Amino acid sequence: MAEDQESIKSEDEKVQNVVLRVPFPETFVYSSASAFSLTAMDIKIGFAEAMPDRTVQPRVGVTLPIEHAVHVFFALYGQLRAFEDNFGQIRDPRWHNLKHDAGATAAPQPQKL
């Protein structure tokens, strides 16, 4: 057991925080639907637009390494909390359940806009 803890500690010591300023792209795509795929190495997300005739138009796909997917999760969580602080509650029961289950300290606190 102590050996497992030592290997985890040595892996954590190798991680370095690097601050990158990521510029916004010149164009964006609208997405009202998404699909996910998971491998041992990454997560693939396909973004699409659901059309009024109940068809789906694929728009763009993104492949994320697992570590970056975690970063995106916390960033989105913070942005959703900031949205609620600034504009009111999000009307999705799954969101309310997630917030309740996560507790106050599970994700970073959002910044005011």
C-alpha positions in Angstrom: 0.0 0.0 0.0 2.8 2.4 0.9 4.4 1.6 -2.5 1.2 2.5 -4.3 1.1 5.8 -2.4 4.7 6.5 -3.3 4.1 5.9 -7.0 1.1 8.3 -6.9 3.2 10.9 -5.1 6.1 10.7 -7.6 3.6 11.1 -10.5 2.1 14.1 -8.8 5.5 15.7 -8.4 6.0 15.5 -12.1 3.0 17.6 -12.9 3.7 21.2 -13.6 1.1 24.0 -13.8 1.5 26.1 -17.0 -0.7 29.1 -17.6 -1.7 29.5 -21.3 -3.8 32.3 -22.7 -6.0 30.7 -25.3 -7.4 33.1 -27.9 -11.0 32.7 -29.2 -11.2 31.4 -32.8 -12.5 33.7 -35.5 -15.7 31.6 -36.0 -18.0 29.5 -33.8 -20.5 26.8 -34.5 -23.9 26.5 -32.8 -24.6 23.2 -31.1 -27.8 22.0 -29.5 -26.9 18.3 -29.5 -23.8 16.3 -28.7 -22.5 12.7 -28.7 -19.6 11.3 -26.6 -17.2 8.4 -27.1 -14.6 7.2 -24.6 -11.3 5.3 -24.9 -8.6 4.6 -22.4 -6.7 7.6 -23.7 -9.2 10.3 -24.6 -12.8 11.5 -24.9 -14.3 12.4 -28.2 -17.2 14.9 -28.4 -19.3 15.4 -31.5 -21.2 18.7 -31.6 -24.3 18.9 -33.8 -27.4 21.0 -34.4 -30.8 19.5 -33.8 -33.1 20.7 -36.6 -36.9 21.3 -36.5 -37.6 18.3 -38.7 -35.9 16.1 -36.0 -32.8 15.5 -38.0 -29.3 16.3 -36.7 -26.6 18.2 -38.6 -23.1 17.4 -37.4 -21.0 20.5 -36.9 -17.6 19.7 -35.4 -15.8 17.1 -33.3 -13.2 17.5 -30.6 -10.9 14.9 -29.1 -9.6 15.6 -25.6 -7.0 13.8 -23.5 -8.6 12.7 -20.2 -6.6 15.3 -18.2 -7.9 18.1 -20.3 -11.4 16.8 -20.2 -11.2 17.2 -16.4 -10.1 20.8 -16.8 -13.0 21.4 -19.2 -15.4 19.9 -16.7 -14.4 22.2 -13.9 -14.3 25.2 -16.3 -17.8 24.4 -17.5 -19.1 23.8 -14.0 -17.7 27.2 -12.9 -19.2 28.9 -15.9 -22.7 27.4 -15.3 -22.5 28.5 -11.6 -21.6 32.0 -12.8 -24.5 31.9 -15.3 -26.9 31.2 -12.4 -25.4 33.9 -10.2 -25.8 36.5 -13.0 -28.9 35.4 -14.9 -31.0 33.0 -12.8 -31.4 29.3 -12.3 -30.9 26.8 -15.1 -34.1 24.8 -15.6 -32.7 21.2 -15.7 -33.3 18.8 -12.9 -30.0 17.0 -13.6 -28.1 20.2 -13.0 -29.8 20.7 -9.7 -29.1 17.1 -8.7 -25.4 17.5 -9.7 -25.0 20.7 -7.6 -26.7 19.1 -4.6 -24.6 15.9 -4.9 -21.3 17.8 -5.5 -21.6 20.1 -2.5 -20.2 23.5 -2.1 -16.5 22.6 -2.3 -16.4 20.1 -5.2 -15.6 22.7 -7.9 -14.1 26.1 -8.0 -16.4 29.0 -7.2 -17.5 31.0 -10.3 -16.3 34.5 -10.9 -18.8 37.3 -11.3 -19.2 38.6 -14.8 
